Amino acid sequence: MSKYQEIEDPVKSYRSQYQQQADNNTKDYFDNLVKISQVDIEANRQTVDKINKLIESISQIERKTAKLRTQKTLLTVLNILLLIGGIVGIVLGVVNRTTWAPGLIAGVIAGSALALISILGFWSIIKKKINPRIYDNNLQREKLESQRQELENEAWKQMYNLNALFEYDDTAKIFNKTLPSIAFDGYLTTNRLQQFLNRGVEDYAADPDTSVILAQSGTIGDNPFLILKTLAREIIGKTYKGTLVITYTVWVRNSEGKMVSQLRTQTLVASVVKPYPNYNVESQLIFANDAAPKLNFSRTPNKKVNSEDNKSYQKFIEKHAKKIDKAAASASLKGSNFNVMANKEFEVMFNALDRNHEIQFRLLFTALAQQQVLNLIKNSDHAYGDHFSWNKVGNLNYLFSPILEKDLAIYPNRYVSYDYEYTKKTFIDFNNQYFKDVYFALAPLLAVPLYQQLAIDDKYAFKFSDQMSSWELEILANGHDSELKRAIASDTSVIIKTQVIDSNQNGQEIEAYVSGYEAHNRVDYIPMMGRDGFIHNVPVPWIEYIPVSTVKNIVLQTMPDLKRSEYIKILDNDQQQANEQYNIRREDIKIYNKRISVIKTDDNSENIYDYFNKTFKS
């Protein structure tokens, strides 16, 4: 039995308890950071207010300048037209001086002269009125921009201490305070991953076309879960189309019986199929629990009924319950052990009709579990109701949901700003939303009491000193994806695979194999028969994707006791030394939850561990 208090009826508990608790805990946590930082809130508000007023003034100037530039453009175009008209008029007057009437020639020449005079007037307006105003506006804008930059620098200084206090585990701490039975790991360790692999989870480290980009592991009680995002690559056939318009002449008889020619057109369409690297991000939640180990089933969201419309909902249940009864009777005749549950509403709405073990299905989905799952499916907040697909295979549960497709990565830069009010709102909004998203992603599991009551035998508690898993190393390498992508000049996403090549007391060195594709424009000419009786080569533009790859080494080190605020101060103070002494650029250093990683180059290969030890451990 679990030592943690059970979460009863996830939907009701969220509304009556956890939603408000999460909000209170988030605000308390933020207020405590503000207290520690000693940020002068009022001074920052005044500074930001000045910045916003300057931004509005700059916008007004830019709008005025844009109008002036439009006027200048219109007058310039008008001058060009007048110049052309004046020259044409004079030329025509001279050429036709012997054939035109004297009055007409005089009028043309007078008009041309007036046009040329107007040009001088408009040019004078541009030079003496419009250009000086644009120049003055630009000077004023530069002055205001300088003032804005000074104020922004001041605002950043005011917020420095608070911005530095945000840590990668803030969200996990808030979540765990609200729900002590749910804990998050600092990273995916080898021990945690092994709990899943031992139960049959596919090892993506062995797949050359799949890279792990997010793996947030944790526990419900003592049972492990994993929020997982992978980037998968598959070569598919892509159809490209091209067209060619041809014209030809045909002879037809008209209404008078005469043969006449007609010009006709035809659009020839050709296509080719070429290899195309298709990338797809798959998001899933995996939960390991040894309850009902022989039970397999699957279910998908039911999109055909609105549970809030009671009349149509009841008709839907009755109609589909009859279908299930008939299917059960037919299955019984064929020797199947499928047995319809007494709760027809649950049977219809959960719709796990492919289950293979009736006894263990009922063991898992007791009357209480059925009601709690139904409450979730019928949740009036539809995005958090019947949103989930659920596949159970032995001791593993796989959940898929649009919720999991959201950006669930936790990084402090979300909140970092020079504006206290923006930072406060962003921090509170994100953490409240994160709690709701992850809570309801886990809700189908929380609705089954046995999953909280029964703990797995191979328990494991996360420690920062534990070894990072192969999946976690891919995640860290993907943190350098923009630099690695540039290294091979890839025009597509890249797949990054890693392996450890050195591990010692200083840290680890991993080899990152990066693969992508260069895109090259090509044209195929496809012969097509036209209605004119001739063969025409139709051009079909397509893109050839040529594989490109490279290997880069990344050095990393875990520092369990180092806080992000210390990272920032050290990097700000020692960046010049890092550049000059160690040949390490600030942008090449990635920091993620007490771990530092740097891409190894010919210039810094011998210095990275030395830099880590002297800079962060001295």
Backbone torsions as a table, in degrees:
resi	resn	phi	psi	omega
1	MET	NA	147.3	-178.5
2	SER	-76.4	146.3	178.1
3	LYS	-84.0	-4.3	-176.9
4	TYR	-96.1	151.8	176.0
5	GLN	-69.0	135.3	-178.7
6	GLU	-71.2	148.9	172.2
7	ILE	-91.8	113.2	-176.6
8	GLU	-95.6	136.1	179.0
9	ASP	41.1	85.0	-173.0
10	PRO	-51.1	-40.4	-176.8
11	VAL	-68.0	-50.7	-179.2
12	LYS	-65.1	-39.7	-179.1
13	SER	-65.5	-36.9	178.7
14	TYR	-63.8	-46.3	-176.7
15	ARG	-68.6	-40.5	-173.0
16	SER	-87.8	-19.6	-171.2
17	GLN	-138.2	-61.4	-165.8
18	TYR	-72.4	-32.4	179.9
19	GLN	-59.9	-47.8	-179.5
20	GLN	-71.0	-38.7	178.2
21	GLN	-61.8	-43.2	179.4
22	ALA	-61.6	-42.2	179.3
23	ASP	-64.7	-44.3	179.4
24	ASN	-63.6	-45.0	-178.5
25	ASN	-65.6	-37.2	178.1
26	THR	-64.5	-45.8	179.9
27	LYS	-66.0	-41.0	178.4
28	ASP	-63.2	-41.2	-179.7
29	TYR	-63.3	-44.1	179.3
30	PHE	-64.9	-43.9	-179.6
31	ASP	-60.8	-36.0	178.5
32	ASN	-67.0	-40.4	176.3
33	LEU	-62.4	-40.5	178.8
34	VAL	-62.4	-41.5	179.8
35	LYS	-63.3	-44.1	-179.8
36	ILE	-65.7	-39.9	-175.8
37	SER	-71.9	-23.9	-177.0
38	GLN	57.4	33.5	177.9
39	VAL	-66.3	138.7	177.1
40	ASP	-85.6	95.5	-173.2
41	ILE	-62.7	-46.0	-176.4
42	GLU	-65.3	-40.0	178.5
43	ALA	-63.8	-39.7	178.8
44	ASN	-66.8	-39.3	178.3
45	ARG	-60.7	-42.9	-179.9
46	GLN	-64.8	-41.9	179.1
47	THR	-63.7	-45.9	-179.6
48	VAL	-64.4	-37.0	177.6
49	ASP	-61.7	-41.8	176.6
50	LYS	-63.8	-40.4	179.0
51	ILE	-61.9	-45.0	-178.3
52	ASN	-64.6	-37.4	177.6
53	LYS	-67.1	-39.3	176.7
54	LEU	-65.2	-40.3	178.6
55	ILE	-61.2	-41.6	178.2
56	GLU	-66.0	-40.9	178.1
57	SER	-63.5	-41.6	178.3
58	ILE	-63.4	-39.9	178.6
59	SER	-63.9	-39.7	178.2
60	GLN	-63.3	-43.5	179.1
61	ILE	-63.1	-41.9	179.9
62	GLU	-63.5	-37.8	177.6
63	ARG	-66.2	-41.6	177.9
64	LYS	-64.1	-42.6	179.3
65	THR	-63.6	-39.5	178.7
66	ALA	-62.1	-40.3	177.5
67	LYS	-64.0	-41.8	179.4
68	LEU	-64.3	-41.1	178.9
69	ARG	-64.7	-36.3	176.8
70	THR	-63.7	-44.4	177.8
71	GLN	-61.8	-41.5	179.7
72	LYS	-62.8	-42.4	179.5
73	THR	-63.7	-44.4	-179.9
74	LEU	-62.8	-42.9	179.1
75	LEU	-66.8	-36.9	178.3
76	THR	-64.3	-45.5	178.0
77	VAL	-62.4	-42.1	179.0
78	LEU	-62.9	-40.4	177.5
79	ASN	-61.6	-41.5	179.4
80	ILE	-62.6	-43.8	180.0
81	LEU	-64.7	-41.9	178.6
82	LEU	-64.2	-39.6	179.3
83	LEU	-62.7	-46.2	178.7
84	ILE	-62.3	-45.1	179.8
85	GLY	-62.6	-41.3	179.9
86	GLY	-64.2	-44.5	179.9
87	ILE	-64.4	-44.3	179.2
88	VAL	-61.4	-41.5	-180.0
89	GLY	-62.2	-43.6	-179.8
90	ILE	-65.7	-44.0	179.9
91	VAL	-61.1	-44.9	-179.7
92	LEU	-64.2	-39.0	178.9
93	GLY	-63.0	-40.5	-179.8
94	VAL	-70.2	-46.4	-176.8
95	VAL	-63.6	-38.6	-175.1
96	ASN	-101.9	24.8	-175.8
97	ARG	-65.5	-24.0	-178.5
98	THR	-91.3	-16.8	-176.3
99	THR	-108.2	-26.9	-179.8
100	TRP	-85.1	154.1	176.0
101	ALA	-67.3	146.6	-179.3
102	PRO	-54.6	-38.9	-179.3
103	GLY	-64.9	-38.7	179.6
104	LEU	-67.1	-43.2	178.7
105	ILE	-61.3	-42.2	179.5
106	ALA	-63.1	-39.6	179.5
107	GLY	-65.5	-42.7	-179.8
108	VAL	-63.7	-45.4	-179.4
109	ILE	-65.3	-38.8	178.4
110	ALA	-64.5	-41.8	177.9
111	GLY	-63.0	-41.7	178.7
112	SER	-63.2	-40.6	178.8
113	ALA	-64.3	-41.5	178.6
114	LEU	-62.2	-39.8	178.7
115	ALA	-61.4	-44.2	-179.6
116	LEU	-66.4	-36.6	176.9
117	ILE	-65.7	-39.9	178.9
118	SER	-62.4	-37.5	178.2
119	ILE	-57.9	-44.6	179.2
120	LEU	-62.6	-38.0	179.8
121	GLY	-67.2	-45.6	-179.8
122	PHE	-66.7	-38.6	178.4
123	TRP	-63.0	-37.0	177.9
124	SER	-65.0	-39.2	178.3
125	ILE	-63.0	-43.8	179.9
126	ILE	-62.1	-46.4	-174.3
127	LYS	-72.3	-42.6	-171.7
128	LYS	-93.1	-22.2	-176.5
129	LYS	-116.3	-51.8	-172.8
130	ILE	-74.3	-51.5	-177.6
131	ASN	-59.2	-43.5	178.1
132	PRO	-62.1	-36.9	-179.9
133	ARG	-68.6	-39.6	176.6
134	ILE	-63.3	-43.1	179.7
135	TYR	-61.3	-46.6	179.4
136	ASP	-62.4	-41.4	178.6
137	ASN	-61.3	-41.7	179.8
138	ASN	-64.2	-41.7	177.2
139	LEU	-62.8	-43.8	-179.9
140	GLN	-65.0	-39.6	179.2
141	ARG	-63.7	-44.1	179.2
142	GLU	-61.6	-38.8	179.3
143	LYS	-64.5	-45.6	179.8
144	LEU	-67.2	-37.0	177.7
145	GLU	-62.9	-39.4	177.8
146	SER	-63.5	-43.0	177.9
147	GLN	-64.0	-41.6	179.4
148	ARG	-62.5	-42.7	-179.6
149	GLN	-63.1	-40.5	178.3
150	GLU	-63.4	-42.4	179.3
151	LEU	-68.1	-37.6	177.5
152	GLU	-64.2	-41.4	176.6
153	ASN	-59.8	-41.0	178.2
154	GLU	-64.8	-42.1	-179.8
155	ALA	-65.4	-39.9	177.2
156	TRP	-61.7	-39.1	177.7
157	LYS	-64.8	-40.3	179.3
158	GLN	-62.2	-34.0	-176.2
159	MET	-95.8	0.3	-171.8
160	TYR	-56.7	-50.7	-176.1
161	ASN	-63.1	-40.5	-180.0
162	LEU	-68.7	-45.7	179.6
163	ASN	-58.8	-35.9	-177.5
164	ALA	-73.6	-19.6	-175.5
165	LEU	-80.1	-18.1	-178.6
166	PHE	-66.2	131.7	-178.9
167	GLU	-118.0	162.6	-179.5
168	TYR	-68.9	-21.5	-177.8
169	ASP	-101.6	11.9	178.3
170	ASP	-57.8	-48.9	-177.1
171	THR	-63.1	-40.9	178.9
172	ALA	-63.0	-40.1	-179.6
173	LYS	-65.8	-42.7	179.1
174	ILE	-63.7	-44.4	-179.7
175	PHE	-61.2	-46.7	-177.0
176	ASN	-67.8	-31.5	176.7
177	LYS	-67.8	-37.1	178.9
178	THR	-73.2	-41.9	-179.5
179	LEU	-129.0	88.3	-176.9
180	PRO	-60.4	-21.7	-178.5
181	SER	-77.2	-10.4	179.4
182	ILE	-115.1	119.6	-178.9
183	ALA	-125.9	148.8	180.0
184	PHE	-109.8	142.7	173.8
185	ASP	-82.0	152.8	176.3
186	GLY	-67.9	-31.4	174.3
187	TYR	-163.2	170.3	-178.4
188	LEU	-83.5	109.8	-179.2
189	THR	-87.5	166.8	176.5
190	THR	-62.2	-40.2	-180.0
191	ASN	-63.0	-41.7	-179.7
192	ARG	-68.1	-45.2	179.7
193	LEU	-60.3	-37.4	-177.6
194	GLN	-63.3	-30.5	176.5
195	GLN	-58.8	-36.7	179.7
196	PHE	-80.4	-43.4	-178.7
197	LEU	-63.1	-37.2	179.5
198	ASN	-63.0	-23.2	-178.9
199	ARG	-99.8	4.0	171.7
200	GLY	109.8	8.1	176.4
201	VAL	-67.4	139.2	178.7
202	GLU	-64.1	135.6	178.9
203	ASP	-89.3	101.9	-177.0
204	TYR	-68.3	-16.5	178.6
205	ALA	-63.1	-24.6	-178.4
206	ALA	-89.1	-3.6	-177.7
207	ASP	-98.1	112.9	-176.7
208	PRO	-69.7	-13.3	-178.1
209	ASP	-107.9	13.7	178.3
210	THR	-133.9	133.2	178.2
211	SER	-124.1	135.7	178.6
212	VAL	-82.6	123.9	-177.1
213	ILE	-112.7	-15.8	174.7
214	LEU	-153.9	133.5	176.0
215	ALA	-147.4	92.8	177.5
216	GLN	-97.2	106.1	-179.0
217	SER	-98.6	164.3	178.9
218	GLY	180.0	-165.9	-178.0
219	THR	-137.9	145.4	164.5
220	ILE	-106.2	106.2	-168.5
221	GLY	67.5	-118.5	176.2
222	ASP	-109.2	8.1	-176.4
223	ASN	-98.1	127.7	-173.0
224	PRO	-79.8	143.6	170.5
225	PHE	-128.8	163.1	-177.5
226	LEU	-146.9	117.3	172.1
227	ILE	-90.2	116.9	-167.3
228	LEU	-125.7	134.0	171.0
229	LYS	-125.9	130.5	177.9
230	THR	-126.2	147.2	173.9
231	LEU	-105.2	116.4	-176.3
232	ALA	-113.4	143.9	179.6
233	ARG	-117.8	136.5	178.4
234	GLU	-141.4	132.7	177.2
235	ILE	-85.3	118.2	179.9
236	ILE	-121.7	170.6	174.9
237	GLY	-91.2	126.4	178.2
238	LYS	-112.0	134.4	-178.6
239	THR	-92.5	125.4	175.3
240	TYR	-110.5	141.8	-179.3
241	LYS	-120.6	148.1	175.8
242	GLY	-137.6	157.4	-178.6
243	THR	-133.1	155.5	175.1
244	LEU	-144.6	124.3	178.5
245	VAL	-93.7	123.4	177.8
246	ILE	-113.8	152.7	175.1
247	THR	-123.1	146.3	178.9
248	TYR	-154.1	161.7	-177.0
249	THR	-109.8	134.2	174.8
250	VAL	-124.3	153.5	177.2
251	TRP	-106.4	126.5	-180.0
252	VAL	-131.3	159.1	178.7
253	ARG	-90.3	129.3	-180.0
254	ASN	-84.7	-174.2	-176.6
255	SER	-64.8	-20.2	179.7
256	GLU	-93.1	3.1	178.6
257	GLY	84.9	7.6	-179.8
258	LYS	-95.0	148.2	176.8
259	MET	-81.8	124.7	179.4
260	VAL	-130.7	156.0	179.9
261	SER	-92.4	145.6	176.1
262	GLN	-130.8	137.5	177.1
263	LEU	-93.2	123.5	-178.3
264	ARG	-122.7	157.9	178.0
265	THR	-125.3	155.6	176.4
266	GLN	-145.5	136.6	176.2
267	THR	-100.4	114.1	177.7
268	LEU	-89.2	132.7	-178.4
269	VAL	-118.9	125.6	178.2
270	ALA	-126.4	158.3	179.9
271	SER	-143.4	154.4	174.6
272	VAL	-135.1	151.9	176.3
273	VAL	-112.7	124.8	-176.9
274	LYS	-129.2	156.4	177.9
275	PRO	-63.9	139.7	-177.8
276	TYR	-140.8	126.2	178.5
277	PRO	-79.7	108.9	-178.2
278	ASN	-98.3	128.0	-178.8
279	TYR	-110.4	139.5	-177.6
280	ASN	-142.6	132.1	175.5
281	VAL	-95.1	122.7	177.7
282	GLU	-109.4	130.6	-179.6
283	SER	-116.2	135.9	-179.6
284	GLN	-154.6	161.3	174.6
285	LEU	-120.3	127.3	-179.3
286	ILE	-114.9	131.7	-178.6
287	PHE	-129.0	129.7	-180.0
288	ALA	-105.6	127.1	176.7
289	ASN	-155.3	140.0	-173.4
290	ASP	-90.6	8.6	175.5
291	ALA	-72.1	142.8	179.4
292	ALA	47.3	59.5	-172.0
293	PRO	-68.3	-20.2	-179.3
294	LYS	-93.8	-2.8	-175.1
295	LEU	-85.9	128.2	171.4
296	ASN	-123.1	140.6	172.7
297	PHE	-162.9	169.3	173.9
298	SER	-144.9	150.7	173.8
299	ARG	-149.4	155.6	179.0
300	THR	-129.7	159.3	179.9
301	PRO	-59.4	144.9	178.2
302	ASN	-96.8	108.6	-174.6
303	LYS	-95.3	1.2	-168.6
304	LYS	-94.7	-2.2	-174.3
305	VAL	-142.2	146.4	175.2
306	ASN	-106.1	110.6	-175.6
307	SER	-68.4	-15.2	179.6
308	GLU	-78.6	-21.2	175.0
309	ASP	-88.9	92.2	-168.3
310	ASN	-59.2	-41.4	-176.4
311	LYS	-64.6	-51.1	-179.6
312	SER	-68.2	-31.0	179.6
313	TYR	-65.1	-45.3	179.8
314	GLN	-64.1	-39.6	177.1
315	LYS	-62.6	-40.6	179.5
316	PHE	-62.1	-45.6	-179.3
317	ILE	-62.0	-47.3	-178.2
318	GLU	-62.2	-43.5	-178.7
319	LYS	-62.8	-47.5	-175.8
320	HIS	-77.8	-25.1	175.6
321	ALA	-65.3	-38.9	177.3
322	LYS	-63.9	-41.0	178.1
323	LYS	-62.5	-40.5	-179.7
324	ILE	-67.5	-39.6	177.3
325	ASP	-59.9	-43.8	178.5
326	LYS	-64.2	-41.7	179.2
327	ALA	-64.2	-37.3	179.6
328	ALA	-67.5	-41.8	178.9
329	ALA	-62.9	-41.6	178.9
330	SER	-65.8	-41.2	179.5
331	ALA	-64.9	-36.5	179.7
332	SER	-63.6	-40.0	178.7
333	LEU	-63.9	-27.6	-179.0
334	LYS	-91.2	5.4	177.4
335	GLY	89.6	9.5	179.2
336	SER	-76.3	152.3	178.5
337	ASN	-95.3	11.5	-179.8
338	PHE	-61.9	128.5	-176.1
339	ASN	-135.6	122.3	-176.5
340	VAL	-69.3	138.4	178.7
341	MET	-77.8	156.4	-179.6
342	ALA	-65.5	-33.5	179.8
343	ASN	-81.4	91.3	-175.9
344	LYS	-67.1	-31.6	179.2
345	GLU	-62.5	-46.0	177.7
346	PHE	-63.9	-43.1	-179.0
347	GLU	-58.7	-42.1	-178.9
348	VAL	-72.7	-47.2	-172.3
349	MET	-76.9	-35.3	177.8
350	PHE	-78.6	-39.0	167.7
351	ASN	57.6	44.4	176.5
352	ALA	-98.4	64.8	-171.1
353	LEU	-80.9	-8.5	179.8
354	ASP	-94.4	14.4	-178.9
355	ARG	-61.7	152.0	-173.7
356	ASN	-114.1	-1.6	-175.6
357	HIS	-146.6	100.7	-173.5
358	GLU	-66.1	-39.1	-177.1
359	ILE	-65.3	-47.6	-178.9
360	GLN	-71.7	-27.4	175.8
361	PHE	-64.0	-42.5	178.9
362	ARG	-73.4	-29.8	175.2
363	LEU	-62.8	-39.6	-178.3
364	LEU	-78.1	-47.3	-175.8
365	PHE	-102.9	78.3	174.6
366	THR	-69.6	176.5	179.1
367	ALA	-58.2	-39.7	178.8
368	LEU	-66.7	-44.7	179.6
369	ALA	-62.2	-40.7	179.2
370	GLN	-60.1	-45.8	-178.2
371	GLN	-65.9	-40.1	-179.4
372	GLN	-69.2	-37.0	176.1
373	VAL	-66.4	-41.2	177.5
374	LEU	-62.8	-40.4	177.7
375	ASN	-60.2	-37.2	177.9
376	LEU	-69.2	-47.5	-179.2
377	ILE	-59.8	-35.7	-176.6
378	LYS	-94.1	10.7	-179.8
379	ASN	-53.6	128.9	-177.8
380	SER	-67.5	-22.4	172.5
381	ASP	-82.3	88.4	-164.0
382	HIS	-58.2	-35.5	-179.4
383	ALA	-64.3	-17.6	-179.2
384	TYR	-120.0	25.6	177.9
385	GLY	-107.8	-110.5	-179.4
386	ASP	-82.8	70.5	-174.2
387	HIS	-107.2	-5.1	-163.8
388	PHE	-116.6	142.8	163.9
389	SER	-100.5	146.6	-173.1
390	TRP	-139.6	118.5	174.3
391	ASN	-117.1	123.0	175.6
392	LYS	-109.1	126.5	178.3
393	VAL	-130.9	102.3	-179.2
394	GLY	62.4	-120.8	-177.9
395	ASN	-90.6	6.8	-175.7
396	LEU	-116.1	140.1	175.0
397	ASN	-118.9	126.8	178.9
398	TYR	-112.6	121.3	178.4
399	LEU	-114.2	138.1	178.1
400	PHE	-128.0	135.3	-175.1
401	SER	-160.5	148.6	172.7
402	PRO	-57.2	-26.9	177.7
403	ILE	-58.9	-41.3	-177.4
404	LEU	-71.4	-15.9	179.0
405	GLU	-81.4	-8.5	177.7
406	LYS	-70.5	167.4	176.2
407	ASP	-79.1	99.6	-177.7
408	LEU	-103.2	10.8	176.8
409	ALA	-69.3	142.7	-178.2
410	ILE	-109.0	114.9	176.2
411	TYR	-147.4	134.8	-173.5
412	PRO	-60.8	-26.8	-177.9
413	ASN	-60.4	-12.7	174.0
414	ARG	-57.5	-35.3	-172.1
415	TYR	-99.3	-17.5	-171.9
416	VAL	-64.8	127.3	-177.3
417	SER	-161.5	165.0	173.0
418	TYR	-89.3	-3.0	-174.7
419	ASP	-109.5	112.1	-178.7
420	TYR	-56.5	-46.1	-176.8
421	GLU	-63.8	-39.6	177.4
422	TYR	-64.4	-45.2	179.9
423	THR	-61.1	-45.2	-179.6
424	LYS	-61.2	-49.0	-178.8
425	LYS	-63.4	-44.1	-178.4
426	THR	-64.0	-42.8	179.5
427	PHE	-61.7	-48.9	-177.6
428	ILE	-67.8	-45.0	-178.4
429	ASP	-63.3	-44.4	-177.5
430	PHE	-65.3	-47.3	-175.5
431	ASN	-69.2	-34.3	173.9
432	ASN	-66.0	-42.7	180.0
433	GLN	-68.5	-38.7	178.5
434	TYR	-62.2	-44.0	178.6
435	PHE	-59.2	-46.6	-178.9
436	LYS	-63.3	-45.1	-177.7
437	ASP	-62.5	-50.9	-176.9
438	VAL	-69.6	-37.8	178.4
439	TYR	-58.5	-48.2	-177.6
440	PHE	-79.0	-20.5	170.6
441	ALA	-66.8	-35.4	178.7
442	LEU	-86.1	-13.4	-171.1
443	ALA	-54.8	-40.8	178.1
444	PRO	-57.7	-35.2	178.4
445	LEU	-74.3	-39.4	179.7
446	LEU	-67.1	-23.0	-179.4
447	ALA	-74.8	-11.1	-179.8
448	VAL	-103.8	102.7	-174.8
449	PRO	-55.2	-36.7	-176.6
450	LEU	-61.5	-30.1	179.5
451	TYR	-68.4	-24.8	176.3
452	GLN	-91.2	-24.4	-175.9
453	GLN	-83.8	-33.0	-175.3
454	LEU	-102.0	127.5	180.0
455	ALA	-106.5	148.1	177.9
456	ILE	-69.4	160.1	-178.3
457	ASP	-78.4	-38.5	-176.7
458	ASP	-87.6	65.7	-178.0
459	LYS	-65.6	152.2	178.9
460	TYR	-151.8	135.2	176.9
461	ALA	-113.8	128.6	-176.5
462	PHE	-62.8	141.5	171.3
463	LYS	-139.3	140.5	-178.4
464	PHE	-66.1	-17.8	179.1
465	SER	-82.1	-8.3	-177.1
466	ASP	-76.1	155.5	-174.7
467	GLN	-69.1	138.3	175.3
468	MET	-72.2	142.0	-179.6
469	SER	-76.9	166.7	176.5
470	SER	-61.6	-33.1	178.1
471	TRP	-67.7	-40.8	-179.2
472	GLU	-65.3	-35.2	177.3
473	LEU	-64.2	-36.0	175.7
474	GLU	-65.6	-38.1	178.4
475	ILE	-62.9	-45.3	178.9
476	LEU	-62.8	-41.4	178.2
477	ALA	-64.8	-36.8	177.5
478	ASN	-66.6	-18.0	173.2
479	GLY	-66.6	-18.9	176.5
480	HIS	-102.4	19.2	-168.9
481	ASP	-61.0	-35.3	-179.4
482	SER	-65.6	-40.8	177.9
483	GLU	-68.8	-41.6	-179.7
484	LEU	-68.5	-35.1	177.8
485	LYS	-65.9	-40.5	177.5
486	ARG	-65.1	-31.5	-176.7
487	ALA	-63.2	-28.1	179.2
488	ILE	-112.0	5.7	179.3
489	ALA	51.6	45.5	-178.6
490	SER	-78.1	137.2	176.5
491	ASP	-93.6	-2.6	177.9
492	THR	-119.8	178.7	170.0
493	SER	-61.9	164.6	179.9
494	VAL	-121.7	147.9	172.7
495	ILE	-101.9	127.9	-178.3
496	ILE	-115.7	123.8	175.9
497	LYS	-118.5	145.6	-174.6
498	THR	-130.9	157.6	169.1
499	GLN	-150.1	146.8	-179.2
500	VAL	-79.4	127.8	177.7
501	ILE	-112.2	-13.2	176.9
502	ASP	-157.4	136.2	177.6
503	SER	-141.4	124.0	-179.5
504	ASN	-147.2	-171.7	-175.7
505	GLN	-66.5	-18.5	-179.7
506	ASN	-84.2	-28.1	-177.1
507	GLY	157.2	-151.2	-179.2
508	GLN	-131.1	150.6	170.8
509	GLU	-121.6	126.3	-178.8
510	ILE	-117.4	151.1	176.4
511	GLU	-101.5	122.0	-179.4
512	ALA	-106.0	116.2	176.2
513	TYR	-93.7	118.7	-174.1
514	VAL	-112.3	126.7	-179.8
515	SER	-134.0	139.5	178.5
516	GLY	-155.8	-154.5	-177.2
517	TYR	-144.0	140.0	167.3
518	GLU	-88.6	140.9	179.9
519	ALA	-103.3	127.4	179.1
520	HIS	-126.2	130.0	179.5
521	ASN	-73.5	133.1	179.4
522	ARG	-133.7	162.3	175.1
523	VAL	-136.3	125.2	171.2
524	ASP	-103.1	145.9	177.4
525	TYR	-111.3	115.4	-175.0
526	ILE	-104.4	120.9	179.7
527	PRO	-70.3	128.0	179.6
528	MET	-131.8	138.9	177.7
529	MET	-81.2	125.8	176.4
530	GLY	-93.4	166.8	179.1
531	ARG	-72.0	-6.0	175.6
532	ASP	-83.6	-1.4	177.9
533	GLY	88.6	4.3	-179.0
534	PHE	-113.4	157.5	175.4
535	ILE	-88.9	132.6	179.7
536	HIS	-124.4	138.7	177.1
537	ASN	-86.6	110.8	-178.0
538	VAL	-90.5	121.9	179.9
539	PRO	-75.1	131.1	177.4
540	VAL	-123.0	103.6	177.1
541	PRO	-70.0	138.6	176.0
542	TRP	-149.2	171.6	-177.3
543	ILE	-117.9	127.3	175.7
544	GLU	-95.5	128.8	179.7
545	TYR	-103.8	112.3	-176.9
546	ILE	-102.0	124.6	-177.6
547	PRO	-61.0	138.1	173.4
548	VAL	-134.5	147.3	-178.8
549	SER	-157.0	163.9	174.7
550	THR	-158.7	168.8	176.1
551	VAL	-122.6	127.3	176.4
552	LYS	-126.0	141.7	177.4
553	ASN	-96.6	138.7	-179.8
554	ILE	-123.4	129.9	178.0
555	VAL	-102.7	133.3	-178.0
556	LEU	-140.3	157.0	-179.3
557	GLN	-147.2	138.6	176.0
558	THR	-97.3	132.0	-179.2
559	MET	-129.2	86.7	-172.1
560	PRO	-57.9	-29.0	-173.2
561	ASP	-96.2	-4.2	-175.6
562	LEU	-89.5	128.2	-179.8
563	LYS	-92.4	157.8	-178.7
564	ARG	-61.4	-35.9	179.6
565	SER	-60.9	-34.3	178.3
566	GLU	-73.8	-37.6	174.5
567	TYR	-52.2	-52.8	-172.4
568	ILE	-62.3	-46.8	-178.9
569	LYS	-63.0	-40.6	180.0
570	ILE	-65.0	-46.1	-178.6
571	LEU	-65.5	-38.9	179.1
572	ASP	-65.8	-37.9	-175.9
573	ASN	-82.0	-32.4	-170.5
574	ASP	-109.8	14.0	-174.7
575	GLN	-65.0	-39.1	179.8
576	GLN	-63.1	-40.1	178.1
577	GLN	-64.9	-39.2	178.6
578	ALA	-61.7	-39.6	179.9
579	ASN	-69.1	-49.3	-171.6
580	GLU	-78.6	-44.2	-173.4
581	GLN	-87.5	-34.5	-172.8
582	TYR	-114.3	-4.4	-178.2
583	ASN	56.3	43.3	178.3
584	ILE	-120.1	124.0	179.4
585	ARG	-89.4	149.5	-179.8
586	ARG	-56.4	-41.5	-176.3
587	GLU	-69.5	-15.7	178.4
588	ASP	-87.2	-7.1	-179.0
589	ILE	-95.7	123.2	177.1
590	LYS	-113.0	131.5	-179.2
591	ILE	-119.4	125.5	180.0
592	TYR	-145.5	108.8	172.7
593	ASN	47.1	67.4	174.8
594	LYS	68.3	21.1	176.0
595	ARG	-132.4	139.9	-179.8
596	ILE	-120.7	137.3	177.8
597	SER	-136.9	145.6	-179.4
598	VAL	-138.9	135.7	175.3
599	ILE	-72.5	130.3	-177.4
600	LYS	-81.0	135.2	176.8
601	THR	-128.7	173.2	178.0
602	ASP	-62.5	-28.4	-175.5
603	ASP	-82.0	-25.2	-173.8
604	ASN	-120.9	7.8	-170.3
605	SER	-57.7	-33.8	-177.1
606	GLU	-91.2	-4.9	-168.6
607	ASN	-108.9	-11.5	-168.5
608	ILE	-65.5	-49.8	179.7
609	TYR	-61.3	-38.9	178.0
610	ASP	-61.6	-42.6	178.2
611	TYR	-62.4	-46.5	178.8
612	PHE	-57.0	-50.4	-173.3
613	ASN	-68.3	-42.0	-176.7
614	LYS	-79.0	-31.0	-174.9
615	THR	-86.5	-44.0	-171.8
616	PHE	-103.5	-11.0	-178.4
617	LYS	-117.4	-0.5	-178.4
618	SER	-78.7	NA	NA
